[in-house]
Amino acid sequence: MYPILLFLHSVVRWLVVISLFIAIYKGFRGWRKNLPFTKTDNSARHIAATFSHIQLTIGYLLYFNSPFIAYFRSNFSEAMKQFDLMFFGIIHITLMTISIILITIGSSLAERQETNPAKFRTMTIFYLIALILIFIAIPWPFSPLSARPYLRTF
C-alpha cells in the first residue's frame, strides 16, 4: 500500500499545482479586467480546492503509514537532528496542511462574495499564498530542504 500511496501523492501533486495555476491565472485576469465570474471560473476554483483536498487526504494516509515517519515519531529527539527526517516529520506536513486550509478558506470566501471583483480577488490572494507555501514544502529534486524526484514510480 505504501508504494501506491507514494505514487498517487506524486501524481496528484501535479494536478494540484496545475489546477492552482489555472485558478490563480483566471482569478488575476478576472480581477484586473473586471470580468464576470463565470461557471468556468467557479469550476477552476472548485477543482483546485478538490484536488488539494484529495492530495491532503493521500498525504495524511502516507504520513501515518510511512516507515520514515514511524521512525521519526519513535525516535523524535534523534530524528530532530536529521534535517530530512525533520522536514517530512514536521515541516512538510505543517506547511501543506496550512496551504490546504488557506485554499479551503479562500474557496469558501470567494464563493460567498457579493461582487465579481471580490470573488476573483479573494480566490487569487488565498490561492497564491497557498501555492507559495506549497512550492516551499514540496521536496523538489533541487530543493535544499529535502530532495525527491519529480515523479515517483513503483
C-alpha positions in Angstrom: 0.0 0.0 0.0 2.8 2.4 0.8 4.3 2.4 -2.7 0.9 3.0 -4.2 0.3 6.0 -1.8 3.8 7.4 -2.7 2.9 7.2 -6.4 -0.5 8.7 -6.0 0.9 11.5 -3.9 3.5 12.3 -6.5 0.9 12.3 -9.4 -1.8 14.3 -7.6 0.9 16.9 -6.7 0.9 17.9 -10.4 -2.9 18.1 -10.5 -2.8 20.4 -7.5 -0.1 22.7 -8.9 -1.6 22.9 -12.4 -5.2 23.5 -11.1 -3.9 26.2 -8.7 -2.0 27.9 -11.6 -5.2 27.9 -13.7 -7.3 29.2 -10.9 -4.8 31.9 -10.0 -4.5 32.9 -13.7 -8.3 33.1 -14.0 -8.6 35.0 -10.7 -5.9 37.5 -11.5 -7.2 38.1 -15.1 -10.8 38.5 -13.9 -9.8 40.8 -11.0 -7.7 43.1 -13.2 -10.1 43.2 -16.2 -13.3 43.4 -14.0 -14.8 40.3 -15.8 -17.9 38.4 -14.7 -17.3 35.4 -12.5 -18.4 32.6 -14.8 -19.2 29.0 -14.3 -15.7 28.2 -15.8 -14.1 30.4 -13.1 -16.2 28.8 -10.4 -15.2 25.4 -11.7 -11.5 26.3 -11.6 -11.9 27.4 -8.0 -13.7 24.3 -7.1 -11.4 21.9 -9.0 -8.3 23.4 -7.4 -9.8 23.0 -3.9 -11.0 19.4 -4.6 -7.6 18.3 -5.9 -6.0 19.9 -2.9 -8.2 18.1 -0.5 -7.6 14.8 -2.3 -3.8 15.4 -2.0 -4.1 16.2 1.7 -6.0 13.0 2.3 -3.4 10.9 0.4 -0.7 12.8 2.3 -2.2 12.0 5.7 -2.6 8.4 4.7 1.0 8.3 3.6 2.2 10.1 6.7 0.6 7.7 9.1 1.7 4.6 7.1 5.2 5.7 6.4 8.1 3.8 8.0 10.1 7.0 7.7 7.6 8.9 9.9 7.2 5.9 12.2 10.9 6.1 12.9 10.6 9.9 13.3 7.9 9.6 15.9 9.5 6.8 17.9 13.0 8.4 17.9 11.9 12.1 18.0 15.0 13.6 19.8 17.4 11.8 17.5 15.3 12.4 14.3 15.1 16.1 15.0 18.9 16.2 14.5 18.5 14.9 10.9 17.0 17.5 8.7 15.5 15.1 6.1 13.5 13.4 8.9 12.6 16.7 10.5 11.4 18.1 7.1 8.9 15.3 6.5 8.1 14.8 10.1 7.1 18.4 10.8 7.8 21.0 8.1 6.2 19.3 5.1 3.0 18.2 6.8 2.6 21.5 8.6 3.1 23.8 5.6 0.9 21.6 3.4 -1.9 21.5 6.0 -1.7 25.3 6.3 -1.8 25.6 2.5 -4.9 23.4 2.2 -6.6 25.4 5.0 -5.9 28.6 3.1 -7.2 27.1 -0.2 -10.4 25.9 1.7 -10.9 29.3 3.3 -10.2 31.2 0.0 -12.6 28.9 -1.9 -15.3 29.3 0.6 -14.9 33.1 0.9 -14.7 33.6 -2.9 -17.9 31.7 -3.4 -19.7 33.9 -0.9 -18.5 37.3 -2.1 -21.2 39.6 -3.5 -19.2 41.2 -6.4 -17.2 39.6 -9.2 -14.0 41.5 -8.4 -14.2 40.5 -4.8 -14.7 36.8 -5.8 -11.6 37.0 -8.1 -9.5 38.9 -5.6 -10.3 36.5 -2.7 -9.6 33.5 -4.8 -6.4 34.9 -6.2 -4.9 36.1 -2.9 -5.6 32.9 -0.9 -4.6 30.5 -3.7 -1.4 32.4 -4.4 -0.3 32.4 -0.8 -1.1 28.7 -0.6 0.8 28.0 -3.8 3.9 29.8 -2.5 3.7 27.7 0.7 3.3 24.5 -1.4 6.3 25.4 -3.5 8.4 25.8 -0.4 7.1 22.5 1.1 7.4 20.3 -2.0 10.6 18.2 -1.9 11.8 19.2 -5.4 14.8 17.5 -6.8 16.7 20.8 -6.5 15.4 21.7 -3.0 17.9 22.5 -0.3 15.3 21.3 2.2 14.8 17.7 1.0 15.1 16.4 -2.5 12.8 13.8 -4.1 12.2 13.1 -7.9 9.6 15.0 -9.9 7.5 11.8 -10.2 7.7 8.7 -8.0 7.2 5.4 -9.7 6.6 1.9 -8.3 
